[in-house]
Amino acid sequence: MKNEEAVEELLSMYGFEELNPVQKEAVRKGVLQGRSMVISAPTASGKTLCAELAILKSLSEKKGKVVYIVPLVSLAYEKYSAFKEKYKKFKVAISVGDFDSADPWLADYDLIVASNEKLDSLIRHGAAWVKSIALIVVDEVHLLNDVSRGPTLEILLTRLREIAPKAQLIALSATIHNASDITGWLGTELVSSDFRPVKLYEGVCCDSKIQFLDKDDYVLSNLEQEAAITQNTMQMGKQVLFFVATRRYAESLAEKLAKTVGPRLGKDDTRGLAELSEEVLNVLESPTRQCRKLAVCVKSGVAFHHAGLLGKQKRSIEEKFRSGLIKVIAATPTLALGVNLPAFRVVLRDAKRYYPGIGTAYIPVLEYKQFVGRAGRPQYDEFGESILVARTPSDAKELVDRYVLGEPEDIKSKLAIEPVLRMHTLALIAGGFTKTEDELFGFFSKTFYAHQYGEISAIEGKLLEILDKLEKWEFISRKSGLNPTRMGKRVAELYIDPSTANHFIGCLNTLSRKTPGAVAPIAILQAISNTREMRPLLSVHSGDFAELNEMIAQNDGKFLQPVPEQWDLEFDDFLSSVKTAALFESWIDEKTEDQILAAPGVAPGELRSKLQIADWLIYSLQEIALLLGHKDSLKPVRKLRVRMKYGIREELLPLVRLRGIGRARSRKLFNAGLKSLSELRKVPLESLSRIVGPNVAPMIKEQLGEKIKQPKKARQVTLDINKMMR
């Protein structure tokens, strides 16, 4: 494919007539000639199209595989859907989750969208197709600065440059102050621009007025500031996105703004919102208080958006906001890093946030820029507005100086964090990537950390300490170089912290000395909860101490790790792990989502997230038990994994073997006296239908080997009117 053809095809897909300045600069610097580059530009500046030019050119010329890596699973699904729709003549795949698989089927695909962690996991499992990558697109590369996500991205990029050295690399980033640092590390061209297709005006709201540096002010009504901004936005026929610090703030703000938005809705909006309200209300079999609260807000054209919502609820809200049905969203900062959700106005109400170990502090300028980058919708708005909410004139001046006139912070490597180093050091050794200490140090000398600081002496000492621990835990051998043990290789594949694996081995050794039937689920649940992967654990409040201490006393001798003394530093974490384990225990005791939301106060979305992590950890515990040869320990672990999957008591285990039978239906069957598969075989179909419904009952009977006669469909008779009239 010629360069001109690639450009014309993509412009046609996007509905544009010509390339914008950012895209023209990328083409000028060789994006279509296979040149690697970092593209640093504001949100909505067309960076993705630059990458897609290279994608289309590479796929058309069959140079090799294209990998598009993103920091979030939600973003991966968004990109996958978009690419699958656009590139129908190519095979597009998505790979996220399941960190214990090489996904060999990906070898047959042209364009693969993956999360950073998943691609790292695929490399650990020796996915052979990685060597055939011709183009790597890295979305949100400025997250190198993020403590939780940055180190994995840094290690992944360092490994990819070694595995596929000839691959074109395109890194996309928000506007960052030291983009040249990243280009220097990656050895790429730099395309840096402040261009936005929709002009952004940044302002501050104080004393019933929105003031801008380069635009006329707005005089607001005497309502509270957030309501006044919303009222003004509605009068303009536009939408607004509020960012607040916490989930509680998001929900309370949405409830307040519903009173402002609801009375201003038209009849068509009211009908559509009523349908959406029913949809978000009934995503669970039994709606929670959060579902009911969201449904009431949505009926008035307002929604809250945070990690406590279920995925289906979030997707519905996002879709209806894009279509214009939802007028206002009050969101926590997680939305800024997620899916593409632009609005005419973006309001940052809370410029300060609580940081553990630090206290309340201003958010970084870089994060502010991420928020406000969503203001202004291409093809809809001539300009966008971002508004900081201030309480006093002096506060307003501080916010303008800090954020509107401020520069984003430099991106800094976060690699020198021991848990991260520990995990990736084992992976490098287990994969045969570094076979000696010199090779290990040599690898880290190619990282972004080494590029920024000119050396790795500060982490060499940590690496040596980590090697000592890995050897002590018998995950590596250092007799003739650096070699993984069988256990060390498996731990690296399982994608867990070696410290977690060592903790599991100790717990399993304790478990092996117990009678399998005497192992309480709380013991295993506490073991998986007291891990780095499960953090943050549930917070322990002053009112929890008595109940948790009573629980510890009742289970004395049952836990798989020693109970720390109350004055030990480890006791606080142990207490939090017991509270988290109690959450899981309430789930398998068949508590409803609404009951769990009431106490211990965990929202359905957060519960689902923790259950996913728990499943991964129980699976890892099971795999380590197999390798240790603790076969007797497997039964209680496997049984617990099934119970956690369905959220059921032990007596329902035989029933959930059947397809279509989950938590609610298995309980209905059990309560009706149908406690086993043999009893289900005996019950008449009509009786079964009355319990689980006429659609599910035949499916159950067929799975049990019974042939079900399908009712004859009534024949449709066509009457010949002319013949009848003769």
C-alpha positions in Angstrom: 0.0 0.0 0.0 1.3 3.4 -0.9 1.5 6.1 1.7 -1.1 8.2 -0.1 -3.5 5.2 -0.1 -3.1 4.6 3.6 -3.7 8.3 4.4 -6.8 8.4 2.2 -8.3 5.2 3.6 -7.9 6.3 7.2 -9.3 9.8 6.6 -12.3 8.2 4.9 -12.8 6.0 8.0 -12.7 9.0 10.4 -14.7 11.3 8.1 -11.9 13.9 7.9 -10.8 15.8 4.8 -7.2 16.2 5.6 -4.5 15.4 8.2 -4.2 17.8 11.2 -0.9 19.4 12.2 0.1 16.6 14.6 -0.6 13.9 12.0 1.2 15.9 9.3 4.3 16.2 11.5 4.2 12.4 12.2 4.0 11.7 8.5 6.9 14.2 7.8 9.0 12.5 10.4 8.5 9.0 8.8 5.6 7.2 10.6 4.8 5.6 7.2 8.4 4.7 6.6 8.7 2.6 9.7 10.3 5.3 11.9 9.8 4.9 15.6 8.4 7.9 17.5 6.9 9.3 20.6 3.9 11.4 19.9 3.2 13.8 22.8 0.0 15.9 22.3 -3.2 16.8 24.1 -6.2 14.5 24.4 -8.3 14.5 21.2 -5.5 15.8 19.1 -5.6 12.8 16.7 -2.6 10.8 18.1 -4.4 7.5 17.6 -4.8 8.2 13.9 -1.0 8.7 13.6 -0.6 5.2 15.1 -3.3 3.8 12.8 -1.5 5.1 9.7 1.5 2.9 10.7 -0.9 0.0 11.6 -2.6 0.1 8.2 0.6 0.4 6.3 2.3 -2.5 8.3 -0.7 -4.8 8.0 -1.2 -4.1 4.3 2.4 -4.8 3.5 2.3 -7.9 5.7 5.5 -6.9 7.6 4.5 -8.9 10.7 2.2 -8.7 13.7 1.0 -5.4 15.2 0.6 -5.2 18.9 -1.4 -2.4 20.5 -0.8 -2.2 24.3 -2.9 -0.3 26.8 -2.9 0.2 30.6 -6.5 -0.8 31.3 -8.8 -3.7 30.3 -11.7 -1.3 29.6 -9.5 0.6 27.2 -8.4 -2.6 25.6 -12.0 -3.5 24.8 -12.7 -0.1 23.4 -9.7 -0.2 21.1 -10.5 -3.8 20.1 -14.1 -2.9 19.1 -13.0 0.1 17.1 -10.2 -1.8 15.3 -12.5 -4.8 14.6 -15.0 -2.5 13.0 -12.5 -0.6 10.9 -10.1 -3.3 9.8 -12.5 -6.0 8.6 -10.0 -7.4 6.1 -7.5 -8.2 8.9 -7.8 -10.5 11.8 -8.1 -8.5 15.1 -7.8 -10.1 18.5 -7.9 -9.1 22.1 -5.9 -10.7 24.9 -6.5 -9.6 28.5 -6.7 -11.5 31.9 -5.8 -15.2 32.4 -2.1 -14.7 33.3 -1.4 -18.4 33.1 -1.7 -18.9 29.4 0.5 -18.4 26.3 -2.7 -18.0 24.2 -1.1 -19.8 21.2 -4.2 -19.0 19.1 -2.9 -15.4 18.8 -0.3 -16.7 16.3 -3.1 -16.6 13.7 -4.0 -12.9 14.2 -2.7 -9.8 12.6 -3.5 -7.1 15.1 -3.5 -7.9 18.8 -4.8 -5.5 21.5 -3.4 -6.4 24.9 -3.0 -4.9 28.4 0.5 -4.2 29.5 0.4 -7.0 32.1 -1.0 -9.6 29.7 1.7 -9.0 27.1 4.3 -9.3 29.9 2.6 -12.6 30.9 2.6 -13.9 27.3 6.4 -13.2 27.1 6.9 -15.1 30.4 5.0 -18.1 28.9 7.3 -18.0 25.9 4.8 -17.0 23.2 6.8 -17.6 20.1 4.9 -15.1 17.9 6.2 -12.2 19.9 9.4 -12.4 17.9 7.4 -11.7 14.7 6.1 -8.3 15.9 6.7 -5.6 13.3 4.9 -2.7 15.0 4.3 -1.9 18.7 1.9 0.8 19.7 2.1 1.9 23.3 -0.9 3.9 24.5 -0.6 6.3 27.5 3.2 5.9 27.7 3.3 8.7 30.3 2.1 6.1 32.8 5.7 5.3 33.2 5.3 7.8 36.0 2.6 5.8 37.7 3.8 3.8 40.8 1.4 0.9 40.2 1.5 0.6 36.4 4.8 2.3 35.4 7.4 -0.3 36.4 5.7 -3.2 34.5 5.4 -0.9 31.4 9.1 0.0 31.7 10.2 -3.6 32.0 7.9 -4.7 29.2 9.3 -2.0 26.8 12.9 -2.9 27.7 12.2 -6.6 27.0 10.3 -5.9 23.7 13.2 -3.9 22.4 15.4 -6.9 23.0 13.0 -9.5 21.6 11.9 -7.6 18.5 14.7 -5.0 18.0 13.6 -4.2 14.4 10.0 -3.5 15.3 8.7 0.0 14.8 7.6 1.6 18.1 5.0 4.3 18.4 4.4 5.6 21.9 1.4 7.9 22.5 1.3 10.3 25.3 -0.5 13.3 26.8 1.5 16.5 26.7 4.5 15.9 29.0 7.3 18.2 30.0 10.2 15.8 29.4 9.1 13.9 26.4 12.7 14.1 25.1 13.7 11.9 28.0 11.5 9.1 26.8 12.6 9.5 23.1 16.2 9.5 24.3 15.6 6.2 26.1 13.7 4.6 23.3 15.8 6.0 20.5 12.9 7.5 18.6 11.8 10.6 16.9 9.7 13.1 18.9 6.4 14.6 17.6 5.4 17.2 20.3 2.5 19.6 19.8 0.0 21.7 21.7 -2.5 21.4 18.8 -6.1 20.6 19.7 -8.8 20.4 17.0 -11.2 22.0 19.5 -9.9 25.0 21.4 -9.8 24.6 25.2 -10.5 27.5 27.5 -9.4 26.9 31.1 -11.1 28.8 33.8 -12.0 29.0 37.5 -15.4 29.3 39.2 -15.7 31.5 42.3 -18.4 33.8 43.7 -21.1 32.9 41.2 -18.8 33.6 38.2 -16.7 31.5 35.8 -13.6 33.5 34.8 -11.2 32.7 31.9 -7.9 34.2 31.0 -8.7 34.6 27.3 -12.5 34.4 27.1 -15.6 36.3 28.3 -16.8 35.3 31.8 -20.1 33.7 32.7 -22.3 35.2 35.5 -24.1 32.3 37.3 -27.2 32.1 39.4 -27.2 32.0 43.2 -27.4 28.3 43.3 -24.5 26.3 44.8 -21.6 26.4 42.5 -21.9 22.9 41.0 -25.6 23.4 40.5 -25.1 26.8 39.0 -22.5 25.5 36.5 -24.9 22.7 35.6 -27.8 25.0 35.1 -25.6 27.3 32.9 -24.5 24.2 30.9 -28.0 23.0 30.3 -29.1 26.5 29.1 -26.4 26.1 26.4 -27.7 22.7 25.5 -24.4 21.1 26.4 -23.1 18.3 28.7 -20.8 18.5 31.7 -18.4 16.0 33.4 -17.5 16.6 37.0 -14.5 15.0 38.6 -14.5 14.6 42.4 -12.2 12.9 44.9 -14.2 10.0 46.2 -17.1 7.6 45.4 -19.2 9.1 48.2 -18.7 12.6 46.7 -19.6 11.4 43.2 -22.9 9.8 44.4 -23.9 12.8 46.6 -23.1 15.3 43.9 -25.1 13.3 41.3 -28.1 13.3 43.6 -27.9 17.0 44.1 -27.5 17.8 40.4 -30.5 15.6 39.5 -32.7 18.2 41.0 -31.3 20.8 38.6 -31.3 18.7 35.5 -34.5 16.7 35.8 -37.0 19.7 35.4 -35.2 20.8 32.3 -35.5 17.5 30.3 -37.7 17.2 27.2 -40.3 14.4 26.7 -38.0 12.3 24.4 -35.2 12.4 26.9 -37.5 11.5 29.7 -38.7 8.4 27.9 -35.2 7.3 27.0 -33.9 7.9 30.5 -36.8 5.9 32.1 -35.6 2.9 30.0 -32.0 3.4 31.0 -33.0 3.8 34.6 -34.7 0.3 34.5 -31.6 -1.1 32.8 -29.1 0.1 35.4 -31.5 -0.9 38.2 -31.8 -4.5 37.1 -28.3 -5.6 36.3 -28.4 -7.8 39.4 -31.1 -10.3 40.3 -31.7 -8.3 43.4 -30.9 -4.5 43.1 -28.7 -3.0 45.7 -29.2 0.4 47.3 -26.5 1.7 45.0 -28.4 0.4 42.0 -31.6 2.1 43.2 -29.7 5.4 43.8 -28.1 5.3 40.4 -31.5 4.5 38.7 -33.1 7.5 40.4 -30.3 9.8 39.3 -30.3 8.5 35.7 -34.1 9.1 35.5 -33.2 12.8 35.9 -30.4 12.7 33.3 -27.5 12.5 35.8 -25.2 9.6 36.6 -22.3 8.9 39.0 -19.4 6.8 37.7 -16.8 5.0 39.9 -15.2 1.7 40.5 -18.0 0.5 42.7 -20.4 0.2 39.7 -20.8 -3.0 37.7 -19.2 -3.1 34.3 -22.6 -3.2 32.5 -23.8 -0.1 34.4 -20.6 1.8 33.5 -20.9 0.9 29.8 -24.5 1.9 29.6 -23.8 5.3 31.2 -20.8 5.9 28.9 -22.8 5.0 25.8 -25.8 7.2 26.7 -23.5 10.1 27.7 -21.9 9.9 24.2 -25.3 9.9 22.6 -26.4 12.9 24.6 -29.1 11.3 26.7 -27.2 11.6 30.0 -26.4 15.3 30.5 -24.2 15.1 33.6 -21.7 12.6 35.1 -20.1 13.0 38.5 -17.0 10.7 38.4 -14.0 9.7 40.4 -10.5 10.1 38.8 -10.5 6.5 37.4 -12.7 7.7 34.5 -9.9 10.0 33.3 -7.7 7.1 32.5 -10.4 4.9 31.0 -12.5 5.0 28.0 -12.9 7.9 25.6 -15.7 10.1 27.1 -15.5 13.7 26.0 -17.9 16.5 27.1 -18.3 20.2 26.3 -17.4 21.1 29.9 -15.1 19.4 32.4 -15.3 20.6 36.0 -12.6 19.7 38.5 -14.4 20.2 41.8 -11.7 18.6 44.1 -8.2 19.6 43.2 -7.0 18.0 46.4 -7.0 14.3 47.3 -6.1 12.1 50.2 -2.9 10.1 49.6 -2.1 7.2 52.1 1.0 8.1 54.2 1.0 11.7 53.0 -2.5 13.1 53.7 -4.5 15.6 51.7 -2.5 17.2 48.9 -3.0 18.9 45.5 -3.2 16.4 42.6 -0.3 16.6 40.0 -0.6 19.1 37.1 -0.2 16.1 34.7 -3.4 14.5 36.1 -5.2 17.8 35.8 -4.3 18.0 32.2 -5.7 14.5 31.7 -9.0 15.6 33.2 -9.4 18.8 31.2 -8.2 17.1 28.0 -11.7 15.7 27.7 -13.3 19.1 27.3 -14.6 19.8 23.8 -15.9 17.2 21.5 -14.5 17.1 17.9 -17.3 17.4 15.3 -19.7 18.7 17.9 -18.1 21.7 19.7 -16.2 24.7 18.4 -14.5 25.0 21.7 -14.4 23.2 25.1 -14.3 24.6 28.7 -12.5 23.3 31.8 -13.5 24.8 35.1 -11.7 24.6 38.5 -14.0 25.1 41.5 -12.7 27.5 44.1 -14.1 28.4 47.5 -12.4 31.8 47.9 -10.7 34.3 45.7 -7.3 33.4 47.1 -8.1 29.7 46.4 -9.0 30.7 42.8 -5.7 32.4 42.3 -3.8 29.4 43.7 -5.6 27.1 41.3 -5.0 29.2 38.3 -1.3 29.6 39.1 -0.8 26.0 39.8 -2.9 24.4 37.1 -3.9 26.8 34.3 -0.5 28.5 34.1 1.5 25.5 35.5 3.6 23.0 33.6 3.1 19.2 33.9 5.6 17.4 36.1 8.5 15.5 34.5 7.9 11.8 34.0 10.1 9.8 36.4 10.9 6.1 36.5 9.2 4.3 39.4 11.3 1.1 38.9 13.2 1.2 42.2 10.4 -0.3 44.2 11.4 -3.7 45.7 8.1 -5.7 45.2 8.2 -4.7 41.5 11.9 -5.5 41.2 11.5 -8.8 42.9 8.7 -9.9 40.6 10.4 -8.9 37.4 13.9 -10.2 38.5 12.5 -13.7 38.9 10.7 -13.4 35.6 13.9 -12.5 33.8 15.7 -15.4 35.3 12.8 -17.9 34.9 12.5 -17.0 31.2 16.3 -17.5 30.5 16.5 -13.8 29.7 19.4 -13.1 32.1 21.6 -16.0 33.1 24.2 -14.2 35.2 24.4 -11.3 37.6 26.2 -9.3 35.0 23.4 -10.0 32.4 20.8 -9.0 35.0 22.6 -5.7 35.7 23.1 -5.3 32.0 19.3 -5.6 31.4 18.5 -3.0 34.0 21.1 -0.7 32.5 18.8 -0.5 29.5 15.8 0.7 31.4 14.3 4.1 31.6 15.5 4.3 35.2 19.1 3.9 34.0 18.6 6.4 31.2 17.3 9.1 33.6 19.9 8.6 36.4 22.8 7.6 34.3 23.5 4.4 36.3 21.8 1.7 38.3 24.0 1.7 41.4 21.0 2.7 43.6 19.1 -0.5 42.6 22.1 -2.9 42.2 22.2 -3.3 46.0 18.4 -4.0 46.0 18.9 -6.5 43.1 21.5 -8.4 45.1 19.2 -8.5 48.2 16.4 -9.8 46.0 18.7 -12.5 44.6 19.5 -13.6 48.1 15.8 -13.8 49.0 14.9 -15.7 45.8 17.7 -18.2 46.5 16.6 -18.5 50.2 13.0 -19.2 49.0 14.4 -21.8 46.6 13.1 -20.1 43.5 16.5 -19.7 41.9 19.9 -21.4 42.1 23.2 -19.4 41.9 25.6 -22.4 41.7 26.5 -21.8 38.1 25.0 -18.5 37.1 21.4 -17.6 37.7 19.0 -20.6 37.1 15.3 -20.9 38.0 14.1 -23.9 40.0 11.0 -25.7 38.9 9.0 -23.8 41.5 10.6 -20.4 40.6 9.6 -20.9 37.0 6.1 -21.7 37.9 5.8 -18.7 40.2 6.9 -16.4 37.4 4.3 -17.9 35.1 1.6 -17.4 37.7 2.4 -13.7 37.7 2.4 -13.3 41.5 4.9 -11.7 43.8 7.6 -14.2 44.9 6.9 -13.1 48.4 3.3 -14.1 48.0 4.4 -17.5 46.6 6.7 -18.0 49.6 3.8 -17.1 51.9 1.6 -19.6 50.1 4.2 -22.4 50.5 4.3 -21.8 54.3 0.5 -21.8 54.4 0.3 -25.0 52.4 2.9 -26.8 54.6 0.6 -25.9 57.5 -2.4 -27.1 55.6 -0.8 -30.4 54.7 -0.6 -31.2 58.4 -4.3 -30.7 58.9 -7.2 -33.2 58.1 -8.7 -31.9 54.8 -12.2 -31.9 56.2 -11.1 -29.8 59.2 -9.8 -26.9 57.1 -12.1 -23.9 57.6 -12.7 -21.7 54.5 -11.7 -18.6 56.6 -8.2 -20.1 56.9 -7.6 -20.2 53.1 -9.4 -16.9 52.6 -7.2 -15.1 55.1 -4.1 -16.6 53.5 -5.0 -15.2 50.0 -6.1 -11.9 51.5 -2.8 -11.3 53.3 -1.0 -10.7 50.0 0.3 -7.7 48.0 -2.0 -8.6 45.1 -5.1 -8.2 47.2 -4.1 -4.7 48.4 -5.7 -2.3 49.3 -7.3 -4.5 51.9 -10.5 -3.4 53.6 -9.8 -0.7 56.1 -10.3 -1.6 59.8 -12.2 1.1 61.7 -12.4 1.5 65.5 -15.8 -0.2 65.6 -14.4 -3.3 63.9 -11.8 -4.3 66.5 -14.1 -6.2 68.9 -15.7 -8.2 66.1 -12.5 -9.0 64.4 -10.7 -10.0 67.6 -13.6 -12.3 68.4 -13.4 -13.8 64.9 -9.6 -14.4 65.5 -10.3 -16.0 68.8 -13.0 -18.3 67.4 -10.6 -19.5 64.7 -7.6 -19.8 66.9 -5.5 -22.6 65.6 -7.3 -22.7 62.2 -5.3 -20.0 60.4 -2.5 -21.2 58.1 -0.1 -18.5 59.3 0.9 -17.6 62.9 -1.3 -14.9 64.4 0.9 -11.9 65.2 0.8 -10.4 68.7 -1.3 -7.2 68.9 1.8 -5.1 69.5 3.6 -6.5 66.4 3.8 -4.3 63.3 2.3 -7.1 61.2 -0.8 -7.3 63.3 -2.5 -4.3 61.5 -2.1 -6.1 58.1 -3.3 -9.3 59.6 -6.4 -7.7 61.0 -7.2 -6.1 57.6 -6.7 -9.5 55.9 -9.2 -11.1 58.4 -11.7 -8.4 57.6 -11.2 -9.0 53.8 -11.5 -12.7 54.4 -14.8 -12.1 56.2 -16.0 -10.3 53.1 -15.4 -13.4 51.0 -16.9 -15.6 53.7 -20.1 -13.6 53.6 -20.2 -14.0 49.8 -19.9 -17.8 50.0 -22.5 -17.7 52.8 -24.9 -16.4 50.1 -25.2 -12.9 51.4 -26.7 -10.6 48.7 -24.8 -7.8 47.1 -27.0 -5.4 48.9 -26.2 -7.0 52.3 -22.5 -6.8 51.5 -22.9 -3.2 50.5 -24.5 -2.5 53.9 -21.7 -4.3 55.8 -18.8 -4.2 55.3 -19.7 -1.5 52.8 -18.2 -3.0 49.6 -20.0 -2.0 46.4 -20.8 -4.6 43.7 -18.1 -3.4 41.3 -15.5 -3.5 44.0 -16.7 -7.0 45.1 -16.4 -8.3 41.5 -12.9 -6.9 41.2 -11.8 -8.5 44.5 -13.4 -11.8 43.6 -11.4 -11.9 40.3 -8.2 -11.3 42.2 -9.2 -14.0 44.8 -9.9 -16.5 42.0 -6.4 -15.9 40.5 -4.8 -16.3 44.0 -6.7 -19.5 44.9 -5.7 -20.9 41.5 -2.1 -20.0 42.2 -2.3 -21.6 45.6 -3.7 -24.7 43.9 -0.9 -24.8 41.3 1.8 -24.4 44.0 0.2 -27.2 46.1 0.4 -29.5 43.0 4.0 -28.7 42.5 4.7 -29.4 46.2 3.0 -32.7 46.0 0.4 -31.7 48.6 -2.4 -33.7 46.9 -4.5 -33.9 50.1 -4.5 -30.1 50.3 -6.1 -29.7 46.9 -9.6 -30.8 47.8 -10.4 -27.9 50.2 -8.7 -25.4 47.9 -10.6 -26.5 44.8 -13.9 -26.7 46.6 -13.4 -23.2 47.9 -12.6 -21.9 44.4 -16.0 -23.3 43.1 -17.8 -21.8 46.0 -16.2 -18.4 45.4 -17.1 -18.5 41.7 -20.8 -19.0 42.4 -21.1 -17.4 45.9 -22.7 -20.5 47.4 -22.7 -22.7 50.5 -21.2 -26.1 50.2 -24.5 -28.0 50.0 -25.1 -26.4 46.5 -21.9 -27.7 44.9 -23.6 -30.7 43.2 -26.2 -28.5 41.6 -24.0 -25.8 40.0 -22.3 -28.5 37.9 -25.2 -27.9 35.5 -25.0 -25.3 32.8 -27.4 -22.4 33.5 -27.6 -23.1 37.2 -25.9 -20.5 39.4 -26.4 -19.0 42.8 -30.1 -18.2 42.8 -31.4 -21.2 40.9 -29.4 -23.7 42.8 -30.8 -22.3 46.0 -34.3 -22.5 44.7 -33.8 -26.1 43.7 -32.3 -27.0 47.1 -35.1 -25.3 49.0 -37.6 -27.2 47.0 -36.0 -30.5 48.2 -34.0 -31.1 45.0 -30.5 -31.5 46.5 -28.8 -33.8 44.0 -28.6 -34.7 40.3 -30.4 -38.0 41.0 -33.3 -36.1 42.6 -33.5 -33.8 39.6 -33.7 -36.8 37.3 -36.8 -38.1 39.2 -38.8 -34.8 39.3 -41.3 -34.3 36.4 -40.5 -31.6 33.9 -43.7 -29.7 34.8 -42.7 -29.5 38.5 -39.2 -28.5 37.6 -40.5 -25.8 35.3 -42.5 -24.3 38.2 -39.2 -23.9 40.2 -36.7 -22.6 37.6 -38.9 -21.6 34.7 -40.1 -23.3 31.5 -36.9 -22.3 29.5 -34.4 -23.6 32.0 -36.1 -26.8 33.1 -35.8 -28.6 29.7 -32.1 -27.6 29.5 -31.5 -29.2 32.9 -33.3 -32.4 31.9 -31.3 -32.6 28.6 -28.0 -32.3 30.6 -29.2 -35.2 32.7 -29.6 -37.4 29.7 -33.4 -37.1 29.3 -34.8 -36.5 25.8 -37.3 -33.7 25.9 -40.0 -33.7 23.2 -40.3 -30.2 21.8 -43.9 -29.1 21.5 -45.2 -29.0 18.0 -45.4 -25.6 16.5 -48.9 -24.7 15.3 -49.0 -24.7 11.5 -49.6 -21.4 10.0 -52.4 -21.6 7.4 -52.5 -19.1 4.6 -56.0 -18.5 3.5 -56.7 -17.8 -0.1 -59.3 -15.0 0.0 -60.0 -15.1 -3.7 -60.7 -18.9 -3.5 -63.0 -18.4 -0.5 -64.9 -15.7 -2.4 -65.6 -18.0 -5.4 
